[in-house]
Amino acid sequence: MTITRQDVEQIATLAKLHLSPSETEQVSVSLNQVLALVDRIQAADVDAVRPMRHPRDACQALRADGVTESSRKAELMQLAPETDGDYYLVPKVVEHP
């Protein structure tokens, strides 16, 4: 299947899009590239591939869970203008009547 310039113009009209002649040509080329890719995918030999019941059936390669960063809490607390133990103190910005 090939998308012609007239097809693109009709689709643009239905979608209420205003395309210049160069945009119409560009869209036609792009859509034909997408359709060519779909044709290549459909032509792939998948006879030996067992269908999956669900994507979660696939096995995920796991890595060892290890610490990659150290705590910078003390260093960051020293940068704060005011602290109270483990908390940053900030000025009150909302007042109640």
Secondary structure by P-SEA (a helix, b strand, c coil): ccccaaaaaaaaaaacccccaaaaaaaaaaaaaaaaaaaaaaacccccbbbbcccccccccccccccccccaaaaaaaacccccccbbbbccccccc
